[in-house]
Amino acid sequence: MPAAAQTLVWALAPTWMMDRCVRTLGEAFTLTFAPSGLKLVMFSDPQAVKTVFTAPPDVAPSAAGSSPVAPVVGHSSVLVLTGPEHMRQRKLLLPPFHGERMREYEDVIVEATRRDMASWPLGRPMRLQRHTRLITLEVILQAVFGVEAERMQPLKDAIGDLLEPVGVLTVLRAVMSRPSAARPTGAIGHALDRLDALIYAEIERRRGERDLQQRPDILSLLLLARDEDGQQMTDAELRDELVTLLLAGHETTATSVAWALERLVRHPDKLARLVAEIDAAGEDGGGEEYMTAVVNETLRVRPVVPMVVRMLTQELQVGEYVLPAGTRVVPSIYLTNRNPRVYEHPREFRPERFLDAKGERAINPFSWIPFGGGIRRCIGASFALLEMKVMLRTMLSELQPRLPSAHGPLDTLRGGGPAGERITRRAITLVPARGASVVWERRSPGRSDG
């Protein structure tokens, strides 16, 4: 395919393109974009993925620093830093996202979910993803800032204005152009300016508080954090990490929850099994084995981020190929998670595959990679998993979802289960084409029949 055509198809239908390439070319292939000449060497063999993820960080550092994301999140963001600077920021950011501290946010998640559920139009189709985005944005703002309601709305508005203009044309321009470190202009630039002003104001306000030691929010914890040399983060570093957490910490989880419900309403038996487990846990404090399987399978079959990119600084052998320095090597999350050599019937939604600790049912860190891998695995992975489970549990404890009756020709049976909504692009994420359209009904007391 000519490079210009590859560019257009990648911007409009990335999953179709990856499926076609792996089917016709195999588990390793190169995409070329025009007129920039940018090349991506993509792999989906778990062994190749392991080679890339376990390569020394100075050999295969992140390529995010030369991506369109860098000017938005800032060049001190953990997403774009490499080498010792990356490890320093990562160590400073990790403590708020691990252990019992995360559980402190569980009530925040439940309350935010219930508040939004109160506005849902029962008995009528609704686009669930729009609501999950509102919920996760409120959760991340509470977790990061712990701000009062009156100070939260300006932050919500600024983030909404920042994300709204990011469409297919923005993606197309990004892949057609050479990477630029320039700050965005236009509507995105104005929204970023507003967000920056609000964040710097919160940082200044919080530095003056006397109760930092008692506050559970992430900003307060980061203000108290010190690196191995006893140095604290500067305001600019804090700004970049907070923007990263706000943007990466709500859109992806919101989309994953929407995908989970989109899959469940098309598989009533699996929905019924999950609801039964939720009800049983509420009665006797039982486990959440099937919930975990549903979440893992959703992230496998509908990963929100399609790939990660590493830029080789020196020659590296990946599988049978010796790749020269300067190569952008790309473990494809989408294709790796669907590798038919690893997963039986990989396109089908089968949470049961994660209930057994053997074979494909075990989570392999190089064949199940929704959060990336290696030393750059997503810091917020544990928080995202917790948030998904709590949101699903809260929704399904009170309401019963079903598929809208007029759901269109794409919802025909295929391969043992409904095909469901088409995967489409929203900026760098893969989302349901109709926003996870679902109908909610009030549950009858004691009902768990799906």
C-alpha positions in Angstrom: 0.0 0.0 0.0 1.4 3.5 -0.8 2.6 5.4 2.2 0.0 8.1 1.7 -2.8 5.4 1.8 -1.2 3.8 4.9 -1.3 7.2 6.6 -5.0 7.8 5.8 -6.1 4.3 6.8 -4.1 4.4 10.0 -5.8 7.6 11.0 -9.3 6.3 10.2 -9.2 2.6 10.9 -6.1 1.5 12.9 -7.5 -1.9 14.0 -8.6 -2.8 10.5 -5.1 -2.0 9.3 -3.4 -4.0 12.0 -5.7 -7.0 11.5 -5.1 -6.9 7.7 -1.3 -6.6 8.1 -0.9 -9.5 10.6 -3.2 -11.6 8.4 -1.3 -11.0 5.2 2.3 -10.2 6.4 2.6 -12.1 9.8 3.5 -11.0 13.3 6.2 -8.5 12.2 5.6 -5.7 9.6 6.5 -2.1 8.9 4.1 0.8 8.5 5.3 3.9 6.6 3.6 7.3 6.8 3.8 10.2 4.3 5.0 12.8 3.8 7.0 12.5 7.1 8.6 9.2 6.1 8.0 8.0 9.7 8.2 4.2 10.0 6.9 1.9 12.7 8.2 -1.7 13.0 5.3 -3.6 14.7 5.5 -6.9 16.5 2.9 -9.1 18.2 4.9 -12.2 19.0 5.1 -12.4 22.8 8.8 -13.4 22.6 9.5 -10.3 20.5 7.5 -8.2 22.9 9.6 -9.6 25.8 12.8 -8.7 23.9 11.7 -5.1 23.5 10.3 -4.7 27.1 13.3 -6.2 28.8 15.9 -4.5 26.6 18.2 -2.2 28.7 16.4 1.2 29.0 19.3 3.0 27.3 18.9 0.7 24.3 15.1 0.9 23.8 13.9 4.0 25.6 10.4 5.4 25.1 9.7 7.3 21.9 7.0 9.4 23.6 9.4 12.4 23.9 9.2 12.9 20.1 5.4 12.2 19.9 2.5 14.8 19.8 1.8 13.9 23.4 5.0 15.4 24.7 4.2 19.1 24.3 0.8 18.6 26.1 2.0 16.6 29.1 5.3 18.4 29.3 8.9 17.3 28.9 9.2 16.4 32.7 6.3 13.9 32.5 7.1 10.3 33.4 5.6 9.4 30.0 8.3 11.1 28.0 11.4 11.1 30.3 14.1 8.4 29.7 17.0 7.1 31.6 17.8 8.2 35.2 15.3 11.1 35.0 12.5 8.7 34.2 13.4 6.4 37.1 13.6 9.3 39.5 10.1 10.5 38.6 8.7 7.0 38.6 9.9 6.3 42.1 8.4 9.6 43.3 5.0 8.7 41.7 4.7 5.1 42.7 3.8 5.3 46.4 0.3 6.9 46.0 -0.8 4.1 43.6 0.1 1.0 45.7 -1.1 -0.8 48.8 -3.8 0.3 51.2 -3.5 3.9 50.1 -5.5 3.1 46.9 -8.3 1.7 49.0 -8.8 5.1 50.4 -10.3 6.1 47.1 -12.8 3.3 46.9 -15.6 5.4 48.6 -14.8 8.3 46.2 -15.4 6.0 43.2 -18.7 4.6 44.6 -20.0 8.1 45.4 -19.1 9.5 42.0 -20.7 6.6 40.2 -23.9 6.8 42.2 -24.2 10.5 41.7 -24.0 10.1 37.9 -26.3 7.1 37.9 -29.0 9.3 39.5 -29.3 11.1 36.1 -29.4 8.1 33.9 -32.6 7.8 31.7 -34.0 4.4 32.7 -35.7 2.4 30.0 -34.1 4.4 27.1 -30.8 4.0 25.2 -27.9 6.0 26.5 -24.3 6.4 25.5 -22.6 5.0 28.5 -19.1 6.2 27.6 -20.0 9.8 28.0 -21.1 9.1 31.6 -18.1 6.9 32.5 -15.9 9.8 31.4 -17.7 12.1 33.8 -17.4 9.6 36.6 -13.7 8.9 36.1 -12.9 12.6 35.7 -14.5 13.4 39.0 -12.6 10.4 40.6 -9.2 11.5 39.3 -9.7 15.1 40.3 -10.7 14.0 43.8 -7.8 11.6 44.0 -5.2 14.0 42.6 -6.3 17.3 44.2 -8.9 16.4 46.9 -10.5 19.7 45.8 -13.9 21.0 47.0 -16.8 20.9 44.6 -16.7 24.6 43.8 -13.0 24.4 42.7 -13.6 21.2 40.7 -15.8 22.6 37.9 -13.2 24.9 36.3 -10.8 22.0 36.2 -13.4 19.8 34.6 -14.2 22.5 32.0 -10.5 23.0 31.1 -9.9 19.3 30.7 -13.1 18.8 28.6 -12.1 21.7 26.3 -8.6 20.3 26.0 -9.8 16.8 24.9 -12.8 17.8 22.8 -11.0 19.1 19.6 -8.8 16.0 19.4 -10.3 14.1 16.4 -9.2 12.2 13.4 -7.9 15.3 11.6 -5.6 15.9 14.6 -4.3 12.3 14.4 -3.8 12.6 10.6 -1.8 15.8 11.0 0.3 14.1 13.7 1.3 11.1 11.6 1.9 13.2 8.4 4.2 15.7 10.2 7.7 15.5 11.7 7.6 15.4 15.5 7.6 18.9 17.0 8.3 20.1 20.5 6.2 23.2 20.0 3.4 23.8 22.4 -0.1 23.3 20.8 -1.8 26.4 19.4 -5.5 27.1 18.7 -8.3 25.7 20.8 -6.1 23.0 22.3 -3.4 25.6 23.2 -5.9 27.9 24.9 -7.5 25.0 26.9 -4.0 23.9 28.0 -3.2 27.5 29.1 -6.3 27.5 31.3 -5.6 24.1 32.7 -2.0 25.1 33.5 -3.1 28.2 35.3 -5.5 26.2 37.5 -2.9 23.6 38.3 -0.3 26.1 39.2 -2.8 27.9 41.5 -3.6 24.6 43.2 0.1 23.8 43.7 0.7 27.3 45.2 -2.4 27.0 47.5 -1.4 23.5 48.6 2.2 24.4 49.4 0.8 26.9 51.9 -1.3 24.3 53.7 -0.2 23.1 57.2 -2.0 19.7 57.0 -0.1 18.1 54.1 0.9 15.2 56.3 -2.7 14.3 57.0 -4.1 14.8 53.4 -4.6 11.6 51.3 -4.6 13.3 47.9 -1.9 12.6 45.4 -0.8 16.3 45.0 -0.1 16.5 48.8 1.8 13.2 48.7 3.9 14.4 45.8 4.7 17.7 47.6 6.0 15.7 50.5 8.0 13.2 48.3 11.8 13.4 48.1 14.2 11.7 45.8 17.3 9.8 46.9 19.2 13.1 47.1 16.5 14.7 49.3 15.2 16.9 46.5 11.6 17.6 46.0 9.7 18.1 42.7 9.7 21.6 41.2 6.4 23.3 40.3 7.1 22.6 36.6 7.7 18.9 37.3 4.6 18.7 39.4 2.5 20.4 36.7 3.7 17.9 34.1 3.0 14.9 36.3 -0.4 16.2 37.3 -1.4 16.9 33.7 -0.3 13.3 32.8 -2.4 11.8 35.6 -5.4 13.9 34.7 -5.4 13.1 31.0 -4.2 9.5 31.1 -6.0 8.6 34.4 -9.6 9.1 33.4 -10.1 8.7 29.6 -8.6 5.2 29.4 -10.4 3.8 32.5 -13.7 5.4 31.4 -13.4 3.7 28.0 -12.5 0.3 29.5 -15.6 0.4 31.7 -17.8 1.3 28.7 -16.2 -1.6 26.7 -16.9 -4.0 29.6 -20.6 -3.2 29.6 -20.7 -3.2 25.8 -19.3 -6.8 25.9 -21.5 -8.0 28.8 -24.9 -6.9 27.3 -24.0 -9.0 24.3 -23.2 -12.0 26.4 -26.2 -12.4 28.8 -24.8 -15.6 30.3 -21.6 -13.9 31.4 -23.5 -10.8 32.6 -25.7 -13.1 34.8 -22.7 -14.9 36.2 -21.1 -11.6 37.1 -24.2 -10.2 38.7 -24.7 -13.4 40.7 -21.1 -13.1 42.0 -21.7 -9.4 43.0 -24.9 -10.3 44.8 -23.2 -13.2 46.7 -20.3 -11.0 47.7 -22.7 -8.4 49.1 -24.4 -11.1 51.2 -21.5 -13.0 52.6 -18.4 -11.1 51.6 -17.4 -13.5 48.8 -14.6 -13.1 46.3 -14.5 -11.3 43.0 -12.8 -14.0 40.8 -15.2 -13.6 37.9 -15.2 -9.8 38.1 -11.4 -10.0 37.8 -11.7 -12.3 34.8 -14.3 -9.9 33.2 -12.0 -7.0 33.6 -8.9 -8.9 32.4 -10.8 -10.2 29.3 -12.2 -6.7 28.5 -8.7 -5.3 28.6 -7.4 -8.1 26.4 -10.0 -8.1 23.7 -10.7 -4.3 23.7 -7.5 -2.6 24.8 -7.9 1.2 24.9 -4.4 2.1 23.8 -3.3 0.1 20.7 0.5 0.2 21.0 3.6 1.4 22.7 6.7 2.8 20.9 10.4 2.5 21.7 13.2 4.3 19.8 16.3 2.1 19.5 19.5 3.9 20.3 21.6 1.0 19.1 21.2 -2.2 17.1 18.9 -4.8 18.6 17.9 -8.2 17.4 14.1 -8.8 17.8 13.2 -12.3 16.7 14.8 -13.0 13.4 15.3 -9.3 12.6 18.3 -7.2 13.4 17.0 -3.6 13.8 19.3 -0.7 13.4 19.6 2.3 15.8 16.9 4.9 15.1 14.2 2.3 14.5 10.8 2.9 16.1 9.9 -0.6 17.3 6.3 -1.1 18.3 4.9 -3.8 20.5 1.2 -3.9 19.3 -1.0 -4.1 22.4 -4.0 -4.8 20.2 -2.4 -7.6 18.2 -0.4 -9.2 21.0 -3.6 -9.5 23.1 -5.3 -11.3 20.2 -2.4 -13.5 19.2 -4.1 -16.8 18.1 -1.0 -18.8 19.0 -1.7 -17.7 22.7 -5.4 -17.4 22.9 -8.0 -19.8 21.6 -10.7 -18.0 19.6 -8.9 -14.7 20.4 -11.7 -12.4 19.1 -14.3 -13.8 21.4 -15.2 -12.4 24.8 -14.5 -15.3 27.1 -13.7 -14.2 30.7 -13.5 -17.9 31.7 -10.1 -18.1 30.0 -8.7 -16.2 33.0 -10.2 -18.4 35.7 -7.7 -21.2 35.2 -4.0 -20.8 36.2 -2.8 -22.9 33.3 -2.1 -22.3 29.6 -3.6 -19.3 27.9 -5.6 -18.6 31.1 -2.6 -17.4 33.0 -1.7 -13.8 32.7 1.6 -13.7 30.8 3.3 -10.2 31.1 4.3 -10.5 27.4 1.0 -11.7 25.9 -1.4 -9.6 28.0 -0.1 -6.1 27.8 -2.9 -3.6 28.1 -0.7 -1.5 30.4 2.5 -1.9 28.4 5.4 -3.6 30.2 8.9 -3.6 31.6 10.1 -0.6 33.6 7.6 1.6 31.8 4.5 -0.3 32.7 1.7 2.1 33.5 2.1 3.4 37.0 -1.7 3.7 37.4 -2.5 0.1 36.4 -3.5 -1.0 39.9 -5.7 2.1 40.4 -7.4 1.5 37.0 -8.2 -2.1 37.8 -9.6 -1.1 41.2 -11.7 1.7 39.6 -13.1 -0.6 36.9 -14.2 -3.2 39.4 -15.8 -0.7 41.8 -17.6 1.1 39.0 -19.0 -2.1 37.5 -19.9 -3.5 40.9 -21.8 -0.2 41.9 -23.7 -0.1 38.6 -24.7 -3.8 38.5 -25.7 -3.9 42.1 -28.5 -1.4 41.5 -29.3 -1.5 37.8 -29.8 -4.1 35.1 -28.3 -3.3 31.6 -29.6 -4.7 28.3 -28.9 -4.2 24.6 -31.0 -1.6 22.9 -33.6 -3.3 20.7 -32.7 -1.3 17.6 -29.0 -2.0 17.7 -28.2 -2.1 14.0 -26.7 -4.6 11.5 -23.3 -4.8 13.1 -24.8 -6.6 16.1 -25.3 -9.9 14.3 -24.0 -13.1 15.7 -20.5 -13.9 14.6 -18.1 -16.4 15.9 -20.2 -17.5 18.9 -21.1 -14.1 20.1 -22.5 -10.7 18.9 -19.9 -8.6 17.1 -21.0 -5.5 18.9 -20.0 -1.9 18.3 -17.2 -1.2 15.8 -13.9 -0.1 17.3 -13.1 3.4 16.3 -10.4 6.0 17.1 -10.7 8.9 19.6 -7.3 10.6 19.5 -4.8 7.8 20.6 -7.5 5.6 22.2 -9.8 2.9 20.7 -13.4 3.5 21.7 -16.9 2.0 20.9 -18.3 3.6 17.8 -21.7 4.4 19.4 -20.3 5.2 22.8 -21.4 1.8 24.3 -25.1 2.3 23.8 -27.1 0.5 26.5 -30.5 0.5 28.2 -30.7 0.4 32.0 -33.6 -0.8 34.1 -34.1 -0.8 37.8 -33.3 -4.2 39.3 -36.0 -6.1 41.1 -35.1 -7.1 44.7 -33.0 -10.3 44.8 -32.8 -10.4 41.0 -29.6 -11.7 39.4 -30.8 -13.6 36.4 -29.1 -11.3 33.8 
